[in-house]
């Protein structure tokens, strides 16, 4: 009996992927663990491996086509094996089954007619895949006017392609989208995601400095008193800052949330994203369930995620699903900057370069203070300025009271 190759789900927010390339063609022998195709989501590409030894007897999703996560995209079995409707399991997509069983004769079809717009209530959530949303934006379509054929009426890429607007598209007076024009690969993806973030959120940035003089003394004191070498990053500034952010998120759960498809969803666990510069651009490795980790576990995981992201060995599932992101430009010398929200998150913290500042202490003696510039960008659709400032204040509180990070 044939075994399915399925579209992998690489993160919490991934709903469908695109088959970029088939490394094998129908009839080719494949070994277990051998790459049979490459798929991509909005964020990354991923090599799909064969689950068994056998022969690629059927390609269900052609190169350039999309499939929902966990849907079959190919079949592996014995050479010469015939496949039929019962070959796939009960959860397989009926539409895909029909596609690969359909006769090859061409049937003339009438030109598509404009379907009546779906009846939706004001404020009703619209289910739409990320790729379909991007395509609709490029075409200037109002997604509220598109009929969805997926589960829960979800709009897919094919629904957008079949859509015949009954009125002028939303952006009819605007030239076709040129977002990412002339760019390729990761640079194009970054351009599209950044513009999508800016166009779908009301981004506001507030800035404040944290006095980390005591934090640096705390770090030095613990290192001196520890009976073991602390080499796993548990006392690095990045780890201590991350811990402060995690604690602040637990106290301010409305910041640990997603806003997408017209729905605001608070997230129970903190999945912390850390923006990392790589040769081709920028990626965001994720530390899942960071709120359940000790400083040692957090430091080790951050170190490994960042290192693997830079050398290209990080597993695909660790690139998606973050609920809040930190972007650190401390080594660049930049003091303040305006980070762009990593959608569907509603906030991102930018970290600047540590600054030295002279001040008077309680005895009117001149002392040197170490200040860390912080820039919090938040979506004003969801969070108002006052609670956002309070959230930033909680981060600063933990940085300025370092023993609170461990108790």
C-alpha positions as CSV (number, residue, x, y, z in Angstrom):
1,X,0.0,0.0,0.0
2,X,1.4,3.4,-1.0
3,X,2.6,5.8,1.7
4,X,1.9,9.5,1.5
5,X,4.4,12.3,1.4
6,X,2.6,15.2,3.2
7,X,3.0,18.9,3.3
8,X,4.9,19.5,6.6
9,X,3.7,22.0,9.2
10,X,6.7,24.0,10.1
11,X,5.3,26.4,12.7
12,X,2.2,27.4,14.6
13,X,1.0,29.9,12.0
14,X,1.8,27.9,8.8
15,X,-1.4,26.8,7.1
16,X,-0.2,25.9,3.6
17,X,3.0,25.6,1.6
18,X,4.2,25.7,-2.0
19,X,6.0,22.8,-3.7
20,X,9.0,24.6,-5.2
21,X,10.8,21.7,-6.8
22,X,10.6,17.9,-7.1
23,X,14.0,16.3,-6.8
24,X,12.6,13.0,-8.1
25,X,10.2,12.3,-10.9
26,X,7.4,9.7,-11.1
27,X,9.0,6.2,-11.4
28,X,12.2,7.1,-9.6
29,X,13.5,4.9,-6.8
30,X,13.9,6.7,-3.5
31,X,15.5,5.7,-0.2
32,X,14.2,6.5,3.3
33,X,15.6,9.9,4.3
34,X,16.4,11.0,0.8
35,X,15.1,14.4,-0.3
36,X,12.2,14.1,-2.7
37,X,11.1,17.7,-3.0
38,X,11.6,21.2,-1.6
39,X,8.7,23.2,-0.2
40,X,8.5,26.7,1.0
41,X,6.3,28.8,3.3
42,X,6.3,32.6,3.7
43,X,9.4,32.3,5.9
44,X,11.6,29.6,4.7
45,X,12.3,26.7,2.4
46,X,12.5,23.1,3.6
47,X,13.6,19.8,2.1
48,X,11.0,17.0,2.4
49,X,12.5,13.5,2.9
50,X,11.0,10.2,1.9
51,X,9.5,8.3,4.9
52,X,10.3,4.9,3.4
53,X,12.3,3.1,0.7
54,X,10.3,2.6,-2.5
55,X,9.3,4.3,-5.7
56,X,7.8,7.7,-6.3
57,X,4.6,6.4,-8.0
58,X,2.6,9.6,-8.0
59,X,3.1,13.4,-7.7
60,X,-0.1,14.9,-6.4
61,X,1.0,18.5,-6.2
62,X,2.9,20.0,-9.1
63,X,5.8,22.4,-8.8
64,X,4.5,25.9,-8.1
65,X,1.2,24.7,-6.6
66,X,0.1,25.0,-3.0
67,X,-1.2,22.4,-0.5
68,X,-2.5,22.8,3.0
69,X,-0.4,21.5,5.8
70,X,-0.5,17.7,6.3
71,X,-2.2,17.2,3.0
72,X,-0.7,14.6,0.7
73,X,1.6,15.9,-2.1
74,X,3.0,12.6,-3.4
75,X,2.8,8.8,-3.0
76,X,5.6,6.3,-2.5
77,X,5.1,2.6,-3.0
78,X,6.3,-0.4,-4.9
79,X,7.4,0.0,-8.5
80,X,4.4,-0.5,-10.8
81,X,1.9,-0.2,-8.0
82,X,-1.5,1.2,-9.0
83,X,-3.1,3.8,-6.9
84,X,-6.8,4.5,-6.4
85,X,-9.1,6.3,-4.1
86,X,-8.5,4.0,-1.2
87,X,-4.8,4.4,-1.3
88,X,-4.7,7.5,0.8
89,X,-6.1,7.6,4.4
90,X,-9.4,9.1,5.5
91,X,-7.9,12.4,6.2
92,X,-6.6,13.0,2.7
93,X,-7.9,15.9,0.7
94,X,-10.8,14.9,-1.5
95,X,-9.9,17.5,-4.0
96,X,-6.4,16.2,-4.4
97,X,-7.7,12.6,-4.8
98,X,-10.0,13.8,-7.5
99,X,-7.1,15.7,-9.2
100,X,-4.8,12.7,-9.5
101,X,-7.6,10.3,-10.5
102,X,-9.1,12.6,-13.2
103,X,-8.7,11.5,-16.8
104,X,-6.2,13.4,-18.9
105,X,-8.7,14.4,-21.6
106,X,-9.2,18.1,-21.8
107,X,-12.7,19.5,-21.4
108,X,-13.7,22.9,-22.6
109,X,-14.9,25.1,-19.7
110,X,-16.8,28.4,-20.0
111,X,-15.1,31.6,-19.1
112,X,-15.3,32.2,-15.3
113,X,-18.2,34.3,-14.2
114,X,-18.1,36.7,-11.3
115,X,-19.6,35.0,-8.3
116,X,-21.7,37.0,-5.9
117,X,-19.8,38.3,-3.0
118,X,-20.1,36.3,0.2
119,X,-22.5,37.6,2.9
120,X,-20.4,38.5,5.9
121,X,-21.4,40.3,9.1
122,X,-19.5,43.4,10.1
123,X,-16.4,42.5,12.0
124,X,-16.7,38.8,11.1
125,X,-13.4,36.9,11.0
126,X,-12.2,36.1,7.5
127,X,-10.2,32.9,7.2
128,X,-7.5,33.2,4.5
129,X,-4.2,31.5,4.0
130,X,-1.0,33.7,4.1
131,X,-0.2,33.0,0.4
132,X,-3.8,33.9,-0.6
133,X,-3.6,37.1,1.5
134,X,-0.4,38.1,-0.2
135,X,-1.8,37.4,-3.7
136,X,-5.0,39.3,-3.0
137,X,-2.9,42.4,-1.8
138,X,-0.8,42.2,-5.0
139,X,-4.0,42.2,-7.1
140,X,-5.7,44.9,-5.1
141,X,-8.6,42.6,-4.1
142,X,-10.8,43.2,-1.1
143,X,-10.7,39.8,0.6
144,X,-14.2,40.4,2.1
145,X,-15.5,40.0,-1.5
146,X,-13.8,36.6,-2.2
147,X,-15.6,33.3,-1.7
148,X,-13.5,30.7,0.2
149,X,-13.6,27.1,-0.7
150,X,-11.5,25.7,2.2
151,X,-12.5,24.6,5.6
152,X,-14.5,27.2,7.6
153,X,-14.8,29.1,4.3
154,X,-11.0,29.7,4.2
155,X,-9.8,31.6,1.2
156,X,-7.0,29.8,-0.7
157,X,-4.7,30.9,-3.5
158,X,-6.9,29.3,-6.1
159,X,-9.9,31.2,-4.7
160,X,-8.0,34.5,-5.3
161,X,-6.9,33.4,-8.8
162,X,-10.5,32.5,-9.7
163,X,-12.0,35.7,-8.2
164,X,-13.7,38.0,-10.7
165,X,-14.2,41.4,-9.0
166,X,-17.7,42.8,-9.5
167,X,-16.4,46.3,-8.7
168,X,-13.2,48.2,-9.0
169,X,-10.5,46.6,-6.8
170,X,-9.6,48.3,-3.6
171,X,-6.3,49.6,-5.0
172,X,-7.5,50.2,-8.6
173,X,-6.1,53.7,-8.7
174,X,-2.7,52.5,-7.4
175,X,-0.1,51.0,-9.7
176,X,0.4,47.2,-9.3
177,X,2.4,46.2,-6.3
178,X,6.2,46.4,-6.8
179,X,7.1,45.2,-3.3
180,X,10.2,43.1,-3.6
181,X,10.5,43.9,-7.3
182,X,14.0,42.9,-8.6
183,X,14.8,41.0,-5.4
184,X,15.2,37.3,-5.0
185,X,15.2,34.7,-2.3
186,X,15.4,35.8,1.3
187,X,15.7,39.5,0.4
188,X,12.4,39.3,-1.5
189,X,10.7,37.5,1.4
190,X,12.0,40.1,3.9
191,X,10.7,42.9,1.7
192,X,7.3,41.4,1.4
193,X,7.0,40.6,5.1
194,X,8.1,44.0,6.2
195,X,5.7,45.8,3.9
196,X,2.9,43.5,4.9
197,X,3.6,44.3,8.6
198,X,3.6,48.1,8.0
199,X,0.5,48.0,5.8
200,X,-1.6,45.9,8.2
201,X,-0.6,47.4,11.6
202,X,-0.7,50.7,13.3
203,X,2.9,50.8,14.5
204,X,4.1,53.2,17.2
205,X,7.5,53.1,18.9
206,X,8.3,54.4,22.4
207,X,11.9,54.6,23.7
208,X,13.5,54.6,27.1
209,X,16.9,53.8,28.7
210,X,17.4,51.2,31.4
211,X,20.1,51.7,34.0
212,X,22.0,48.3,33.9
213,X,24.8,49.3,36.2
214,X,23.5,47.0,38.9
215,X,22.9,44.3,36.3
216,X,26.5,44.3,35.3
217,X,27.6,44.2,39.0
218,X,25.2,41.3,39.6
219,X,26.6,39.5,36.6
220,X,30.2,40.0,37.8
221,X,29.3,39.0,41.4
222,X,27.6,35.7,40.4
223,X,30.4,34.8,38.1
224,X,33.0,35.4,40.8
225,X,31.1,33.4,43.4
226,X,30.0,30.5,41.3
227,X,31.8,27.2,41.9
228,X,31.4,26.2,38.2
229,X,32.3,28.0,35.1
230,X,29.2,29.8,33.6
231,X,30.0,29.2,30.0
232,X,26.5,28.4,28.7
233,X,25.4,32.0,28.2
234,X,23.2,32.0,31.3
235,X,24.6,35.3,32.5
236,X,25.0,37.0,29.1
237,X,23.3,40.3,28.6
238,X,21.2,38.7,25.9
239,X,20.0,36.0,28.3
240,X,19.3,38.4,31.2
241,X,17.5,40.8,28.9
242,X,15.4,37.9,27.5
243,X,14.5,36.8,31.0
244,X,13.4,40.3,31.8
245,X,11.2,40.4,28.7
246,X,9.7,37.0,29.5
247,X,8.8,38.0,33.0
248,X,7.2,41.3,31.7
249,X,5.2,39.3,29.2
250,X,3.8,37.0,31.8
251,X,2.7,40.1,33.8
252,X,1.3,41.7,30.7
253,X,-0.4,38.9,28.8
254,X,-2.0,41.2,26.3
255,X,1.4,41.8,24.8
256,X,2.1,38.1,24.3
257,X,-0.4,37.7,21.5
258,X,-1.1,37.5,17.8
259,X,-3.4,39.7,15.6
260,X,-4.2,38.1,12.2
261,X,-7.2,37.3,10.0
262,X,-9.2,39.8,12.0
263,X,-8.7,38.0,15.3
264,X,-6.8,38.9,18.4
265,X,-5.4,35.8,20.2
266,X,-3.6,35.9,23.5
267,X,-1.0,33.2,23.8
268,X,-0.5,31.2,26.9
269,X,3.2,30.3,26.5
270,X,6.0,32.7,25.6
271,X,7.7,31.6,22.4
272,X,10.6,34.1,22.2
273,X,11.9,35.2,18.8
274,X,15.5,36.6,18.5
275,X,16.2,38.5,15.3
276,X,19.6,37.3,13.9
277,X,21.6,38.8,11.0
278,X,22.8,36.2,8.5
279,X,24.7,36.5,5.2
280,X,21.6,36.8,3.0
281,X,19.5,39.0,5.4
282,X,17.6,38.4,8.6
283,X,16.0,35.4,10.3
284,X,14.2,35.0,13.6
285,X,15.0,31.7,15.4
286,X,12.5,30.9,18.1
287,X,12.9,29.6,21.7
288,X,9.7,27.7,22.4
289,X,8.2,27.8,25.9
290,X,10.9,30.2,27.1
291,X,8.8,31.0,30.1
292,X,9.4,27.5,31.5
293,X,13.2,27.7,31.3
294,X,15.8,28.5,34.0
295,X,18.5,31.0,33.1
296,X,20.9,28.1,32.3
297,X,18.3,26.5,30.0
298,X,17.5,29.8,28.4
299,X,21.1,30.7,27.8
300,X,22.0,27.3,26.3
301,X,19.0,27.4,24.0
302,X,19.5,30.9,22.9
303,X,23.2,30.2,22.1
304,X,22.4,27.1,20.1
305,X,19.5,28.6,18.2
306,X,21.5,31.7,17.2
307,X,24.6,29.6,16.2
308,X,22.5,27.2,14.1
309,X,20.6,30.0,12.4
310,X,23.9,31.7,11.4
311,X,25.4,28.5,10.0
312,X,22.2,27.4,8.3
313,X,21.6,24.2,10.3
314,X,18.6,25.3,12.4
315,X,15.6,23.0,12.0
316,X,12.6,24.5,10.1
317,X,10.2,24.3,13.0
318,X,12.4,26.7,15.0
319,X,11.8,29.6,12.6
320,X,8.1,30.1,13.2
321,X,5.6,30.5,16.0
322,X,7.2,33.3,18.0
323,X,4.8,35.4,20.2
324,X,7.2,38.3,20.8
325,X,10.6,39.2,19.2
326,X,13.8,40.9,20.4
327,X,16.0,42.7,17.8
328,X,19.4,43.6,19.1
329,X,21.7,46.1,17.3
330,X,23.9,46.7,20.3
331,X,27.1,45.7,18.5
332,X,26.4,48.1,15.6
333,X,26.8,51.2,17.8
334,X,23.2,52.3,17.1
335,X,21.5,53.9,20.1
336,X,17.8,53.9,19.2
337,X,16.0,52.5,16.2
338,X,12.5,51.6,15.1
339,X,12.1,47.9,14.8
340,X,9.2,46.5,12.6
341,X,6.7,44.1,14.2
342,X,7.2,40.5,13.2
343,X,3.6,39.7,12.2
344,X,1.3,38.3,13.5
345,X,2.9,39.4,16.8
346,X,1.8,42.8,18.2
347,X,5.1,43.9,19.7
348,X,8.9,43.9,19.2
349,X,11.7,45.2,21.4
350,X,14.7,46.9,19.8
351,X,17.9,47.0,21.8
352,X,20.6,49.6,21.2
353,X,24.2,49.9,22.1
354,X,25.1,50.3,25.8
355,X,25.9,53.9,26.7
356,X,28.1,55.4,29.5
357,X,26.7,58.3,31.4
358,X,28.1,60.4,34.3
359,X,25.8,61.2,37.2
360,X,25.9,62.2,40.9
361,X,25.3,59.5,43.5
362,X,23.6,60.1,46.9
363,X,26.9,61.4,48.3
364,X,27.2,63.9,45.4
365,X,30.1,62.0,44.0
366,X,30.5,61.6,40.3
367,X,29.8,58.0,39.2
368,X,29.6,56.2,35.8
369,X,26.3,54.6,34.9
370,X,25.7,52.1,32.1
371,X,22.5,52.7,30.2
372,X,20.8,50.4,27.7
373,X,18.5,52.1,25.1
374,X,15.3,50.2,24.5
375,X,12.8,50.8,21.7
376,X,9.3,49.1,21.9
377,X,7.2,49.0,18.8
378,X,3.6,48.0,19.3
379,X,0.4,47.7,17.3
380,X,-1.8,50.6,18.4
381,X,-4.8,48.7,17.0
382,X,-4.5,46.4,19.9
383,X,-2.4,48.1,22.6
384,X,-2.7,51.8,23.7
385,X,0.3,53.9,24.6
386,X,-0.2,53.7,28.4
387,X,-0.2,49.9,28.8
388,X,2.7,49.7,26.3
389,X,4.7,52.1,28.4
390,X,3.9,50.1,31.5
391,X,5.1,46.9,29.7
392,X,8.4,48.6,28.8
393,X,8.6,49.9,32.4
394,X,8.3,46.3,33.7
395,X,11.2,45.2,31.5
396,X,13.3,48.1,32.8
397,X,12.3,47.2,36.4
398,X,13.7,43.7,36.0
399,X,16.9,44.9,34.4
400,X,17.5,47.5,37.2
401,X,16.6,44.9,39.9
402,X,18.6,41.9,38.7
403,X,18.0,39.6,41.6
404,X,14.4,39.6,40.6
405,X,15.4,37.7,37.5
406,X,16.3,34.6,39.6
407,X,13.7,34.7,42.4
